[in-house]
Amino acid sequence: MTDALSFRPIRPEDDPAIAAIIRAVMPEFGADGPGFAIHDPEVSAMSAAYSGPRSAYFVVEMDGRVVGGAGIGPLEGGDADTAELRKMYFLREARGKGMGERLLRHVLGAARERGYARVYLETLTGMDSAMRLYERLGFRRLDRQLGCTGHHGCNRFYMLDLVVALTT
């Protein structure tokens, strides 16, 4: 195995792999109870859920096998200028190889291309590496949840101004 990592847009045949990754990774961080994205109906059909004009989801491959992903879409209950970073998860074997930052930068570019001015995200205590990445890329911590995501299990909230982030 060469650990060659790449990413590409999700395809319908990726749905079972991404669903399995989400269902495997979230419990590692205690995010498997009520109020977490693991229970979102879209988990079983990610390619369809992110097929809209203002949404996108990308899968990460390692030696041809899907090992992670991340996407953006409109923030439910938010304004039209705010996207939500959604379901960014990697299997343990794909972590720590720099792909998180590469993928996140790509997703942020996709958000900007789709006309968003800001990207919001929700996470939780314990996802320390992810929070360090978000902060390094310019996300600022918010005191409260925004929108109506239904993810009341999350306790950390961030926002990034795309105009500032992508021009600095």
DSSP file with accessible surface (Angstrom, degrees, kcal/mol):
  #  RESIDUE AA STRUCTURE BP1 BP2  ACC     N-H-->O    O-->H-N    N-H-->O    O-->H-N    TCO  KAPPA ALPHA  PHI   PSI    X-CA   Y-CA   Z-CA
    1    1 A M              0   0  169      0, 0.0    62,-0.0     0, 0.0    61,-0.0   0.000 360.0 360.0 360.0 133.3    0.0    0.0    0.0
    2    2 A T        -     0   0  113      2,-0.1     3,-0.1     0, 0.0    61,-0.0   0.502 360.0-129.8 -99.4  -4.6    1.4    3.4   -1.0
    3    3 A D        +     0   0   69      1,-0.2     2,-0.6    59,-0.0     0, 0.0   0.827  41.4 174.1  58.5  31.5   -1.0    5.5    1.1
    4    4 A A        -     0   0   52      1,-0.0    59,-2.2     2,-0.0     2,-0.4  -0.619  12.9-161.4 -72.8 117.7   -1.8    7.6   -2.0
    5    5 A L  E     +A   62   0A  30     -2,-0.6     2,-0.3    57,-0.2    57,-0.2  -0.852  20.6 152.7-106.0 138.0   -4.5   10.0   -1.1
    6    6 A S  E     -A   61   0A  53     55,-2.2    55,-3.4    -2,-0.4     2,-0.3  -0.947  24.8-143.6-149.2 167.3   -6.8   11.9   -3.5
    7    7 A F  E     +A   60   0A  49     -2,-0.3    53,-0.2    53,-0.3    62,-0.1  -0.963  18.9 164.4-137.6 159.4  -10.3   13.3   -3.6
    8    8 A R  E     -A   59   0A  35     51,-1.9    51,-2.7    -2,-0.3     3,-0.1  -0.959  47.2 -67.6-159.2 166.1  -13.1   13.7   -6.1
    9    9 A P  E     -A   58   0A  83      0, 0.0    49,-0.3     0, 0.0    38,-0.0  -0.316  61.9 -99.5 -61.7 146.7  -16.8   14.4   -6.2
   10   10 A I        -     0   0   24     47,-2.5    47,-0.1    40,-0.1    59,-0.0  -0.309  36.3-160.9 -66.3 148.6  -19.0   11.8   -4.7
   11   11 A R    >   -     0   0  108     -3,-0.1     3,-2.5     1,-0.1     4,-0.4  -0.905  33.6-105.5-125.0 157.5  -20.8    9.3   -6.9
   12   12 A P  G >  S+     0   0   90      0, 0.0     3,-1.7     0, 0.0    35,-0.2   0.859 119.1  60.8 -52.8 -35.5  -23.8    7.1   -6.1
   13   13 A E  G 3  S+     0   0  127      1,-0.3     4,-0.3     2,-0.1    -3,-0.0   0.653  97.2  61.6 -69.7 -11.1  -21.7    4.0   -5.8
   14   14 A D  G <> S+     0   0   10     -3,-2.5     4,-2.6     1,-0.2     5,-0.3   0.602  78.0  92.0 -84.3 -14.4  -19.8    5.8   -2.9
   15   15 A D  H <> S+     0   0   21     -3,-1.7     4,-2.6    -4,-0.4     5,-0.2   0.898  84.2  47.5 -53.1 -48.3  -22.9    6.0   -0.8
   16   16 A P  H  > S+     0   0   94      0, 0.0     4,-2.3     0, 0.0    -1,-0.2   0.916 113.7  48.6 -62.3 -38.1  -22.4    2.7    1.2
   17   17 A A  H  > S+     0   0   36     -4,-0.3     4,-2.2     2,-0.2    -2,-0.2   0.932 113.4  45.6 -67.6 -44.0  -18.7    3.5    1.9
   18   18 A I  H  X S+     0   0    1     -4,-2.6     4,-2.7     2,-0.2     5,-0.2   0.917 112.3  51.5 -66.9 -41.3  -19.4    7.0    3.1
   19   19 A A  H  X S+     0   0    4     -4,-2.6     4,-2.5    -5,-0.3    -1,-0.2   0.933 110.6  49.1 -59.6 -43.0  -22.3    5.9    5.3
   20   20 A A  H  X S+     0   0   58     -4,-2.3     4,-1.3    -5,-0.2    -1,-0.2   0.891 110.9  50.4 -64.4 -38.4  -20.1    3.2    6.8
   21   21 A I  H  X S+     0   0    7     -4,-2.2     4,-3.1     2,-0.2     3,-0.4   0.949 111.5  47.0 -64.9 -48.3  -17.3    5.8    7.5
   22   22 A I  H  X S+     0   0    1     -4,-2.7     4,-2.0     1,-0.2    -2,-0.2   0.933 113.7  48.8 -58.8 -43.9  -19.7    8.2    9.2
   23   23 A R  H  < S+     0   0  114     -4,-2.5    -1,-0.2    -5,-0.2    -2,-0.2   0.716 117.0  42.6 -72.8 -18.3  -21.2    5.4   11.3
   24   24 A A  H  X S+     0   0   52     -4,-1.3     4,-0.6    -3,-0.4    -2,-0.2   0.851 117.4  42.4 -90.9 -40.4  -17.7    4.2   12.3
   25   25 A V  H >X S+     0   0    2     -4,-3.1     3,-0.9    -5,-0.2     4,-0.7   0.908 104.1  60.8 -78.2 -44.2  -16.0    7.5   13.0
   26   26 A M  H ><>S+     0   0    3     -4,-2.0     5,-2.5    -5,-0.3     3,-1.5   0.906 101.6  52.9 -56.7 -43.0  -18.7    9.4   14.9
   27   27 A P  H >45S+     0   0   50      0, 0.0     3,-1.7     0, 0.0    -1,-0.3   0.826  96.8  68.5 -63.3 -26.0  -18.9    6.8   17.8
   28   28 A E  H <<5S+     0   0   76     -3,-0.9    -2,-0.2    -4,-0.6    -3,-0.1   0.811 107.9  39.0 -56.9 -29.6  -15.1    7.1   18.2
   29   29 A F  T <<5S-     0   0   64     -3,-1.5    -1,-0.3    -4,-0.7    -3,-0.1   0.166 122.3-103.6-107.7  14.4  -15.8   10.7   19.4
   30   30 A G  T < 5S+     0   0   47     -3,-1.7     3,-0.4     1,-0.1     2,-0.2   0.723  83.3 129.0  72.8  22.2  -18.9    9.9   21.4
   31   31 A A      < +     0   0    0     -5,-2.5     7,-0.4     1,-0.2    -1,-0.1  -0.274  36.8  95.0-105.8  47.0  -21.1   11.4   18.7
   32   32 A D        +     0   0   82     -2,-0.2    -1,-0.2    -5,-0.2     3,-0.1   0.427  63.7  85.5-117.7   1.9  -23.6    8.5   18.2
   33   33 A G  S >  S-     0   0   23     -3,-0.4     3,-0.8     1,-0.2     6,-0.2  -0.126  94.5 -50.3 -87.8-169.9  -26.4    9.5   20.5
   34   34 A P  T 3  S+     0   0  108      0, 0.0    -1,-0.2     0, 0.0     3,-0.1  -0.276 120.2  35.9 -60.7 147.5  -29.4   11.8   19.8
   35   35 A G  T 3  S+     0   0   11      1,-0.3   118,-2.2   117,-0.1   119,-0.5   0.618  90.9 113.2  86.5  14.5  -28.6   15.2   18.2
   36   36 A F  S X  S-     0   0   23     -3,-0.8     3,-2.0   117,-0.1    -1,-0.3  -0.888  76.3-115.7-120.6 155.8  -25.7   14.1   16.0
   37   37 A A  G >  S+     0   0    8     -2,-0.3     3,-2.0     1,-0.3     6,-0.2   0.665 102.5  82.4 -62.3 -17.7  -25.3   13.9   12.2
   38   38 A I  G 3  S+     0   0   21     -7,-0.4    -1,-0.3     1,-0.3    -6,-0.1   0.799  93.5  49.3 -58.0 -25.2  -24.9   10.1   12.3
   39   39 A H  G <  S+     0   0  112     -3,-2.0    -1,-0.3    -6,-0.2    -2,-0.2   0.426  80.6 122.2 -96.1   0.5  -28.8   10.0   12.5
   40   40 A D    X   -     0   0   35     -3,-2.0     3,-1.8     1,-0.1     4,-0.3  -0.421  67.3-130.6 -64.2 136.4  -29.4   12.3    9.5
   41   41 A P  G >  S+     0   0  124      0, 0.0     3,-1.1     0, 0.0     4,-0.3   0.823 103.1  66.8 -57.2 -30.5  -31.5   10.7    6.8
   42   42 A E  G >  S+     0   0   44      1,-0.2     3,-1.7     2,-0.2     7,-0.2   0.695  76.1  85.8 -66.9 -16.6  -29.0   11.8    4.2
   43   43 A V  G X  S+     0   0    0     -3,-1.8     3,-0.6     1,-0.3    -1,-0.2   0.857  90.6  47.9 -55.7 -35.2  -26.2    9.5    5.6
   44   44 A S  G <  S+     0   0   72     -3,-1.1    -1,-0.3    -4,-0.3    -2,-0.2   0.613 123.5  31.0 -81.9 -11.6  -27.5    6.6    3.5
   45   45 A A  G <>  +     0   0   41     -3,-1.7     4,-2.2    -4,-0.3     3,-0.3  -0.376  67.9 152.9-143.1  57.8  -27.8    8.6    0.3
   46   46 A M  H <> S+     0   0    0     -3,-0.6     4,-1.7     1,-0.2    -1,-0.1   0.863  70.8  58.3 -62.4 -38.1  -25.1   11.2    0.3
   47   47 A S  H  4 S+     0   0   18      1,-0.2    -1,-0.2     2,-0.2     3,-0.1   0.919 111.6  41.6 -62.9 -39.5  -24.7   11.5   -3.4
   48   48 A A  H >4 S+     0   0   63     -3,-0.3     3,-1.5     1,-0.2    -1,-0.2   0.905 111.4  56.1 -71.4 -40.5  -28.3   12.5   -3.8
   49   49 A A  H 3< S+     0   0   37     -4,-2.2     3,-0.3     1,-0.3    -1,-0.2   0.789 114.0  40.0 -64.0 -26.3  -28.3   14.8   -0.8
   50   50 A Y  T 3< S+     0   0    9     -4,-1.7    -1,-0.3    -5,-0.2     7,-0.2   0.078  86.7  97.0-111.9  24.7  -25.4   16.8   -2.2
   51   51 A S    <   +     0   0   95     -3,-1.5    -1,-0.2     5,-0.1    -2,-0.1   0.546  57.3 108.4 -91.5  -5.3  -26.5   16.9   -5.8
   52   52 A G  S >  S-     0   0   30     -3,-0.3     3,-1.6    -4,-0.2    -3,-0.0  -0.182  84.6-104.9 -69.8 165.1  -28.2   20.4   -5.7
   53   53 A P  T 3  S+     0   0  124      0, 0.0    -1,-0.1     0, 0.0    -3,-0.0   0.738 119.6  41.4 -65.8 -22.7  -26.7   23.5   -7.3
   54   54 A R  T 3  S+     0   0   73     61,-0.0     2,-0.3    20,-0.0    60,-0.1   0.146 107.4  75.6-111.3  19.6  -25.4   24.9   -4.0
   55   55 A S    <   +     0   0   15     -3,-1.6     2,-0.3    18,-0.2    18,-0.2  -0.899  49.6 171.5-126.8 157.3  -24.2   21.7   -2.5
   56   56 A A  E     - B   0  72A   7     16,-2.2    16,-2.5    -2,-0.3     2,-0.4  -0.950  10.2-167.6-161.0 145.4  -21.1   19.5   -3.0
   57   57 A Y  E     - B   0  71A   6     -2,-0.3   -47,-2.5    14,-0.2     2,-0.4  -0.998   7.7-163.5-138.2 137.8  -19.6   16.5   -1.4
   58   58 A F  E     -AB   9  70A  13     12,-2.9    12,-2.0    -2,-0.4     2,-0.3  -0.960   7.4-147.2-123.6 137.5  -16.2   15.1   -2.0
   59   59 A V  E     -AB   8  69A   0    -51,-2.7   -51,-1.9    -2,-0.4     2,-0.5  -0.782  11.1-136.7-102.6 148.8  -14.8   11.6   -1.1
   60   60 A V  E     -AB   7  68A   0      8,-2.8     7,-3.1    -2,-0.3     8,-1.0  -0.895  19.1-160.4-102.8 131.7  -11.2   10.9   -0.2
   61   61 A E  E     -AB   6  66A  35    -55,-3.4   -55,-2.2    -2,-0.5     2,-0.5  -0.912  10.8-165.8-113.8 142.0   -9.6    7.8   -1.6
   62   62 A M  E >  S-AB   5  65A   3      3,-2.7     3,-1.8    -2,-0.4   -57,-0.2  -0.988  84.2 -22.0-123.4 113.5   -6.5    6.0   -0.4
   63   63 A D  T 3  S-     0   0   65    -59,-2.2    -1,-0.1    -2,-0.5   -58,-0.1   0.883 130.5 -48.4  51.9  42.0   -5.2    3.5   -3.0
   64   64 A G  T 3  S+     0   0   61    -60,-0.3     2,-0.4     1,-0.2    -1,-0.3   0.425 116.7 109.8  84.6  -0.3   -8.6    3.5   -4.7
   65   65 A R  E <  S-B   62   0A 112     -3,-1.8    -3,-2.7   -48,-0.0     2,-0.3  -0.909  73.8-115.3-112.1 134.5  -10.7    2.9   -1.5
   66   66 A V  E     +B   61   0A  16     -2,-0.4    -5,-0.3    -5,-0.2     3,-0.1  -0.522  42.7 161.2 -69.8 124.9  -13.0    5.6    0.0
   67   67 A V  E     -     0   0A   0     -7,-3.1    24,-3.1    -2,-0.3     2,-0.3   0.300  58.7 -15.1-127.7   3.8  -11.6    6.6    3.4
   68   68 A G  E     -BC  60  90A   0     -8,-1.0    -8,-2.8    22,-0.3     2,-0.3  -0.987  53.5-171.9 177.5-177.3  -13.2    9.9    4.1
   69   69 A G  E     -BC  59  89A   1     20,-2.0    20,-1.7    -2,-0.3     2,-0.3  -0.974   6.9-159.9 179.1 172.4  -15.1   12.9    2.8
   70   70 A A  E     +B   58   0A   0    -12,-2.0   -12,-2.9    -2,-0.3     2,-0.3  -0.947  13.3 178.9-165.0 154.2  -16.5   16.4    3.4
   71   71 A G  E     -BC  57  86A   0     15,-2.2    15,-3.4    -2,-0.3     2,-0.3  -0.913  17.2-136.3-151.4 176.0  -19.2   18.6    1.9
   72   72 A I  E     +BC  56  85A   0    -16,-2.5   -16,-2.2    -2,-0.3    13,-0.2  -0.959  25.3 153.2-135.9 155.5  -21.0   21.9    1.9
   73   73 A G  E     - C   0  84A   0     11,-1.2    11,-3.3    -2,-0.3   -18,-0.2  -0.954  53.0 -57.3-165.8 172.9  -24.6   22.8    1.6
   74   74 A P  E     - C   0  83A  55      0, 0.0     2,-0.7     0, 0.0     9,-0.2  -0.314  57.3-110.2 -60.0 141.7  -27.0   25.6    2.6
   75   75 A L    >   -     0   0    9      7,-2.1     3,-2.5     4,-0.4     7,-0.1  -0.658  36.7-121.0 -73.0 113.7  -27.2   26.1    6.4
   76   76 A E  T 3  S+     0   0  125     -2,-0.7    72,-3.4     1,-0.3     3,-0.1  -0.386  97.2   8.8 -57.4 124.4  -30.7   24.9    7.2
   77   77 A G  T 3  S+     0   0   57     70,-0.3    70,-0.3     1,-0.3    -1,-0.3   0.572 112.3 108.7  78.9   7.4  -32.5   27.9    8.8
   78   78 A G  S <  S-     0   0   36     -3,-2.5    -1,-0.3     1,-0.2     2,-0.1  -0.457  76.6 -80.4-105.1-177.5  -29.7   30.3    7.9
   79   79 A D    >   -     0   0   82     -2,-0.2     3,-1.7    -3,-0.1    -4,-0.4  -0.363  43.5-104.9 -81.5 165.8  -29.4   33.0    5.4
   80   80 A A  T 3  S+     0   0   70      1,-0.3    -1,-0.1    -6,-0.1    -2,-0.0   0.672 116.8  59.2 -66.8 -16.5  -28.7   32.4    1.7
   81   81 A D  T 3  S+     0   0   80     35,-0.1    36,-2.3    36,-0.1    37,-2.1   0.464  90.7  84.2 -90.6  -2.3  -25.0   33.6    2.1
   82   82 A T  E <   - d   0 118A   5     -3,-1.7    -7,-2.1    35,-0.2     2,-0.2  -0.906  55.7-171.6-112.4 120.3  -24.1   31.0    4.7
   83   83 A A  E     -Cd  74 119A   0     35,-2.8    37,-3.0    -2,-0.6     2,-0.5  -0.643  17.8-133.3 -95.1 161.6  -23.0   27.4    3.8
   84   84 A E  E     -Cd  73 120A  11    -11,-3.3   -11,-1.2    -2,-0.2     2,-0.5  -0.970  11.6-132.7-116.0 130.2  -22.5   24.7    6.3
   85   85 A L  E     -C   72   0A  10     35,-2.9    37,-0.4    -2,-0.5     2,-0.4  -0.707  39.0-164.1 -74.2 127.9  -19.5   22.4    6.3
   86   86 A R  E     -C   71   0A  29    -15,-3.4   -15,-2.2    -2,-0.5    35,-0.0  -0.943  42.1 -12.5-128.6 140.3  -21.0   19.0    6.6
   87   87 A K  E     +     0   0A  13     -2,-0.4     2,-0.9     1,-0.2    -1,-0.2   0.845  61.5 173.6  47.6  57.9  -19.9   15.5    7.5
   88   88 A M  E     +     0   0A  26    -18,-0.2     2,-0.3    -3,-0.1   -18,-0.2  -0.831  19.7 148.4 -95.4 102.5  -16.1   15.9    7.3
   89   89 A Y  E     -C   69   0A  33    -20,-1.7   -20,-2.0    -2,-0.9     2,-0.4  -0.992  27.2-168.5-139.8 146.5  -14.8   12.5    8.6
   90   90 A F  E     -C   68   0A  21     -2,-0.3   -22,-0.3   -22,-0.2     5,-0.1  -0.993  29.2-113.4-132.5 140.5  -11.8   10.3    7.9
   91   91 A L    >>  -     0   0   29    -24,-3.1     3,-2.0    -2,-0.4     4,-0.6  -0.353  41.1-105.7 -62.6 153.6  -11.1    6.7    8.9
   92   92 A R  G >4 S+     0   0  168      1,-0.3     3,-1.4     2,-0.2    -1,-0.1   0.871 119.0  60.1 -52.4 -40.3   -8.2    6.5   11.3
   93   93 A E  G 34 S+     0   0   81      1,-0.3    -1,-0.3     3,-0.0    -2,-0.0   0.711 105.9  48.2 -66.1 -17.5   -5.8    5.2    8.6
   94   94 A A  G X4 S+     0   0    2     -3,-2.0     3,-0.7   -27,-0.2     5,-0.4   0.498  91.4 101.5-100.3  -4.5   -6.3    8.4    6.6
   95   95 A R  T << S+     0   0   77     -3,-1.4    -4,-0.0    -4,-0.6    -3,-0.0  -0.447  74.8  27.0 -82.1 153.5   -5.8   10.9    9.4
   96   96 A G  T 3  S+     0   0   89     -2,-0.1    -1,-0.2     1,-0.1    -4,-0.0   0.643  89.3 103.0  76.8  16.1   -2.6   12.8   10.0
   97   97 A K  S <  S-     0   0   92     -3,-0.7    -2,-0.1     0, 0.0   -92,-0.1   0.271  96.0-105.6-113.1   7.4   -1.5   12.8    6.3
   98   98 A G  S  > S+     0   0   48      1,-0.0     4,-1.7     3,-0.0     5,-0.1   0.409  89.8 115.0  87.4  -4.2   -2.4   16.4    5.4
   99   99 A M  H  >  +     0   0    2     -5,-0.4     4,-3.2     1,-0.2     5,-0.3   0.847  66.1  64.8 -71.2 -29.7   -5.5   15.4    3.4
  100  100 A G  H  > S+     0   0   18      1,-0.2     4,-2.7     2,-0.2     5,-0.2   0.941 106.5  42.3 -57.8 -46.8   -7.9   17.2    5.9
  101  101 A E  H  > S+     0   0   55      2,-0.2     4,-2.6     1,-0.2     5,-0.2   0.930 115.0  49.8 -67.3 -43.5   -6.4   20.5    5.1
  102  102 A R  H  X S+     0   0  135     -4,-1.7     4,-1.8     1,-0.2    -2,-0.2   0.939 115.2  43.8 -60.5 -45.7   -6.3   19.9    1.3
  103  103 A L  H  X S+     0   0    0     -4,-3.2     4,-2.8     2,-0.2     5,-0.2   0.927 112.7  51.5 -66.7 -44.2   -9.9   18.7    1.2
  104  104 A L  H  X S+     0   0    0     -4,-2.7     4,-2.7    -5,-0.3     5,-0.2   0.925 108.9  50.6 -61.2 -43.3  -11.1   21.5    3.5
  105  105 A R  H  X S+     0   0  130     -4,-2.6     4,-2.0     1,-0.2    -1,-0.2   0.915 111.9  48.7 -60.1 -39.5   -9.5   24.2    1.3
  106  106 A H  H  X S+     0   0   81     -4,-1.8     4,-2.4    -5,-0.2    -2,-0.2   0.932 110.9  49.3 -65.7 -44.3  -11.1   22.6   -1.8
  107  107 A V  H  X S+     0   0    0     -4,-2.8     4,-2.3     1,-0.2    -2,-0.2   0.905 109.5  52.3 -63.2 -40.1  -14.5   22.5   -0.1
  108  108 A L  H  X S+     0   0    5     -4,-2.7     4,-2.3     2,-0.2    -1,-0.2   0.904 109.2  50.0 -63.4 -39.5  -14.2   26.1    0.9
  109  109 A G  H  X S+     0   0   22     -4,-2.0     4,-2.6    -5,-0.2    -2,-0.2   0.908 109.1  51.9 -63.2 -39.8  -13.4   27.0   -2.7
  110  110 A A  H  X S+     0   0    4     -4,-2.4     4,-1.3     2,-0.2    -2,-0.2   0.889 108.4  51.8 -64.2 -36.8  -16.4   25.0   -3.8
  111  111 A A  H  <>S+     0   0    0     -4,-2.3     5,-2.2     2,-0.2     3,-0.3   0.934 110.4  47.7 -64.4 -44.4  -18.5   27.1   -1.3
  112  112 A R  H ><5S+     0   0  106     -4,-2.3     3,-1.9     1,-0.2    -2,-0.2   0.920 108.8  54.0 -63.4 -42.7  -17.2   30.3   -2.7
  113  113 A E  H 3<5S+     0   0  160     -4,-2.6    -1,-0.2     1,-0.3    -2,-0.2   0.801 104.9  56.2 -60.6 -28.3  -17.9   29.1   -6.3
  114  114 A R  T 3<5S-     0   0   72     -4,-1.3    -1,-0.3    -3,-0.3    -2,-0.2   0.302 125.6-101.0 -90.4   9.1  -21.5   28.5   -5.3
  115  115 A G  T < 5S+     0   0   48     -3,-1.9     2,-0.2     1,-0.3    -3,-0.2   0.566  71.2 145.6  89.7  10.5  -21.9   32.0   -4.1
  116  116 A Y      < -     0   0    8     -5,-2.2    -1,-0.3     1,-0.1   -34,-0.2  -0.555  32.4-167.9 -81.5 147.3  -21.6   31.6   -0.4
  117  117 A A  S    S+     0   0   26    -36,-2.3    45,-2.3     1,-0.2    46,-0.8   0.644  73.0  27.3-101.5 -23.0  -19.9   34.4    1.7
  118  118 A R  E     -dE  82 161A  68    -37,-2.1   -35,-2.8    43,-0.2     2,-0.4  -0.966  61.4-148.3-139.9 154.9  -19.5   32.4    4.9
  119  119 A V  E     -dE  83 160A   0     41,-2.2    41,-2.2    -2,-0.3     2,-0.3  -0.997  15.3-167.7-127.7 127.6  -19.1   28.8    6.1
  120  120 A Y  E     -dE  84 159A   0    -37,-3.0   -35,-2.9    -2,-0.4     2,-0.3  -0.793   7.7-178.4-107.6 149.4  -20.5   27.7    9.4
  121  121 A L  E     - E   0 158A   2     37,-2.3    37,-2.3    -2,-0.3     2,-0.4  -0.992  16.9-149.1-148.3 157.0  -19.7   24.4   11.1
  122  122 A E  E     + E   0 157A  24    -37,-0.4     2,-0.2    -2,-0.3    35,-0.2  -0.974  27.9 148.6-124.2 139.8  -20.6   22.4   14.2
  123  123 A T  E     - E   0 156A   4     33,-2.8    33,-1.9    -2,-0.4    32,-1.3  -0.741  30.7-118.8-148.1-165.3  -18.3   20.0   16.0
  124  124 A L    >   -     0   0   18     -2,-0.2     3,-2.1    30,-0.2     7,-0.1  -0.985  34.0 -78.4-148.7 158.8  -17.7   18.8   19.6
  125  125 A T  T 3  S+     0   0   67     -2,-0.3    31,-0.1     1,-0.2    30,-0.0  -0.252 113.6  41.6 -51.2 136.6  -15.2   18.7   22.4
  126  126 A G  T 3  S+     0   0   37     -3,-0.0     2,-1.2   -96,-0.0     3,-0.3   0.050  83.8  96.4 107.2 -24.9  -12.8   15.9   21.7
  127  127 A M    <>  +     0   0   18     -3,-2.1     4,-2.3     1,-0.2     5,-0.2  -0.388  48.0 150.3 -90.1  57.4  -12.4   16.6   18.0
  128  128 A D  H  >  +     0   0   84     -2,-1.2     4,-2.4     1,-0.2    -1,-0.2   0.869  62.4  51.9 -64.2 -42.9   -9.3   18.5   18.8
  129  129 A S  H  > S+     0   0   86     -3,-0.3     4,-2.0     1,-0.2    -1,-0.2   0.915 111.1  49.3 -61.9 -41.4   -7.3   18.0   15.6
  130  130 A A  H  > S+     0   0   28      2,-0.2     4,-2.7     1,-0.2    -2,-0.2   0.933 110.4  49.9 -63.4 -44.6  -10.3   19.1   13.5
  131  131 A M  H  X S+     0   0   18     -4,-2.3     4,-2.6     1,-0.2     5,-0.2   0.898 108.8  52.3 -64.3 -36.9  -10.7   22.2   15.7
  132  132 A R  H  X S+     0   0  139     -4,-2.4     4,-2.5     2,-0.2    -1,-0.2   0.914 110.4  49.2 -63.1 -40.9   -7.0   23.1   15.3
  133  133 A L  H  X S+     0   0   16     -4,-2.0     4,-1.9     2,-0.2    -2,-0.2   0.948 110.7  49.4 -62.3 -48.1   -7.4   22.8   11.5
  134  134 A Y  H  <>S+     0   0   14     -4,-2.7     5,-2.5     1,-0.2     4,-0.2   0.934 113.6  45.8 -58.0 -46.6  -10.4   25.0   11.5
  135  135 A E  H ><5S+     0   0   99     -4,-2.6     3,-1.5     1,-0.2    -1,-0.2   0.895 109.1  55.1 -65.8 -38.7   -8.7   27.7   13.6
  136  136 A R  H 3<5S+     0   0  154     -4,-2.5    -1,-0.2     1,-0.3    -2,-0.2   0.857 107.6  50.9 -62.7 -32.1   -5.5   27.5   11.5
  137  137 A L  T 3<5S-     0   0   18     -4,-1.9    -1,-0.3    -5,-0.2    -2,-0.2   0.396 129.3 -94.4 -89.4   4.4   -7.6   28.2    8.4
  138  138 A G  T < 5S+     0   0   47     -3,-1.5    23,-0.3     1,-0.3    -3,-0.2   0.470  71.2 148.6 104.0   0.9   -9.3   31.2    9.9
  139  139 A F      < -     0   0    8     -5,-2.5     2,-0.4    -6,-0.2    -1,-0.3  -0.468  35.6-146.3 -64.8 140.7  -12.5   29.9   11.4
  140  140 A R  E     -F  159   0A 140     19,-3.1    19,-2.2    -2,-0.1     2,-0.2  -0.899  17.2-110.4-111.6 144.4  -13.5   31.8   14.4
  141  141 A R  E     -F  158   0A 126     -2,-0.4     2,-0.3    17,-0.2    17,-0.3  -0.465  29.1-152.4 -73.5 137.8  -15.3   30.3   17.4
  142  142 A L  E     -F  157   0A  29     15,-3.2    15,-0.6    -2,-0.2     4,-0.0  -0.798  16.0-135.1-106.7 155.7  -18.9   31.3   18.0
  143  143 A D  S    S+     0   0  168     -2,-0.3     2,-0.3    13,-0.1    -1,-0.1   0.618  83.5  24.6 -83.3 -15.4  -20.7   31.3   21.3
  144  144 A R  S    S-     0   0  166     13,-0.0     2,-0.1    12,-0.0    -1,-0.1  -0.962  84.3 -91.4-148.8 164.6  -23.8   29.7   20.1
  145  145 A Q        -     0   0   63     -2,-0.3     2,-0.3     9,-0.1    12,-0.1  -0.442  37.1-153.0 -73.7 146.9  -25.3   27.4   17.4
  146  146 A L        +     0   0   38     -2,-0.1     3,-0.5   -25,-0.1   -68,-0.1  -0.850  51.1   5.9-117.1 159.9  -26.8   28.9   14.3
  147  147 A G  S    S-     0   0   32    -70,-0.3   -70,-0.3    -2,-0.3     3,-0.1  -0.175  92.4 -72.6  70.2-164.1  -29.5   27.7   12.0
  148  148 A C        +     0   0   90    -72,-3.4    -1,-0.2     1,-0.1   -71,-0.1  -0.528  66.6 145.0-131.3  62.1  -31.7   24.6   12.5
  149  149 A T        -     0   0   20     -3,-0.5    -1,-0.1   -73,-0.1    -2,-0.1   0.717  55.1-132.4 -75.4 -23.7  -29.3   21.7   11.9
  150  150 A G        +     0   0   54     -3,-0.1     2,-1.2     1,-0.1     3,-0.2   0.488  69.8 124.6  82.2   3.7  -30.9   19.4   14.5
  151  151 A H    >   +     0   0   14      1,-0.2     3,-1.7     2,-0.1    -1,-0.1  -0.434  19.5 153.6 -96.3  62.8  -27.4   18.6   15.8
  152  152 A H  T 3   +     0   0  134     -2,-1.2    -1,-0.2     1,-0.3  -116,-0.1   0.608  62.9  72.8 -70.8  -6.0  -28.0   19.6   19.4
  153  153 A G  T 3  S+     0   0   23   -118,-2.2    -1,-0.3    -3,-0.2  -117,-0.1   0.695  78.5  92.7 -78.4 -17.6  -25.3   17.2   20.5
  154  154 A C    <   -     0   0   18     -3,-1.7   -30,-0.2  -119,-0.5    -9,-0.1  -0.487  49.1-179.4 -76.5 147.1  -22.6   19.5   19.1
  155  155 A N        +     0   0   70    -32,-1.3     2,-0.4    -2,-0.1   -31,-0.2   0.282  59.3  68.8-132.1   9.5  -21.1   22.0   21.5
  156  156 A R  E     -E  123   0A  66    -33,-1.9   -33,-2.8   -31,-0.1     2,-0.4  -0.999  58.1-173.7-132.4 133.8  -18.5   23.9   19.4
  157  157 A F  E     -EF 122 142A  22    -15,-0.6   -15,-3.2    -2,-0.4     2,-0.3  -0.975   2.4-177.8-133.2 139.1  -19.5   26.3   16.6
  158  158 A Y  E     -EF 121 141A   2    -37,-2.3   -37,-2.3    -2,-0.4     2,-0.3  -0.955   9.4-163.5-137.4 155.5  -17.3   28.1   14.1
  159  159 A M  E     -EF 120 140A  11    -19,-2.2   -19,-3.1    -2,-0.3     2,-0.4  -0.993   2.9-164.2-138.5 144.0  -17.7   30.6   11.2
  160  160 A L  E     -E  119   0A   4    -41,-2.2   -41,-2.2    -2,-0.3     2,-0.8  -0.996  17.4-140.0-129.0 129.7  -15.4   31.5    8.4
  161  161 A D  E  >  -E  118   0A  67     -2,-0.4     4,-2.8   -23,-0.3   -43,-0.2  -0.801  15.6-158.7 -84.9 110.7  -15.7   34.6    6.2
  162  162 A L  H  > S+     0   0    1    -45,-2.3     4,-2.3    -2,-0.8    -1,-0.2   0.841  86.6  57.7 -64.4 -33.8  -14.8   33.3    2.8
  163  163 A V  H  4 S+     0   0   81    -46,-0.8     4,-0.4     2,-0.2    -1,-0.2   0.950 114.9  36.9 -63.0 -45.8  -13.9   36.7    1.3
  164  164 A V  H >> S+     0   0   81      1,-0.2     3,-1.0     2,-0.2     4,-0.8   0.951 118.2  50.5 -69.4 -47.9  -11.3   37.3    4.0
  165  165 A A  H 3< S+     0   0   20     -4,-2.8     3,-0.4     1,-0.3    -2,-0.2   0.863 112.4  43.7 -63.1 -40.6  -10.1   33.7    4.2
  166  166 A L  T 3< S+     0   0   59     -4,-2.3    -1,-0.3     1,-0.2    -2,-0.2   0.470 113.9  49.9 -90.2  -0.4   -9.5   33.1    0.5
  167  167 A T  T <4        0   0   91     -3,-1.0    -1,-0.2    -4,-0.4    -2,-0.2   0.463 360.0 360.0-111.0  -4.7   -7.8   36.4   -0.2
  168  168 A T     <        0   0  142     -4,-0.8    -4,-0.0    -3,-0.4     0, 0.0  -0.614 360.0 360.0-105.0 360.0   -5.3   36.3    2.7
